[in-house]
């Protein structure tokens, strides 16, 4: 932005910065969390799916209307613009691998393609 002489935007980002540790910032730092259970995963997916209808964004009236999120797939079965992996299908594959591993059986078959 300095190169393009956008001092107006730099000043705005400096005054409105979300993170005091940085001179200019637009986004907050991400706080990564490990997914430790299916319930926690569902909670995070609900949060992400609800962002387009949150008061901060108000991009659409119904979360499934936002074509760039997977909520349209999970709520209405509509394929989103961005290709996704169905988390339920993925979890079934992971559980199948874990179950076979627990039984001491060889890991083989199409479920491995899901997680590899």
Secondary structure as UniProt FT lines:
FT   TURN            2..5
FT   HELIX           7..15
FT   TURN            20..21
FT   HELIX           38..50
FT   HELIX           51..53
FT   TURN            55..57
FT   HELIX           63..65
FT   TURN            67..68
FT   HELIX           71..76
FT   HELIX           87..102
FT   TURN            103..104
FT   HELIX           111..115
//
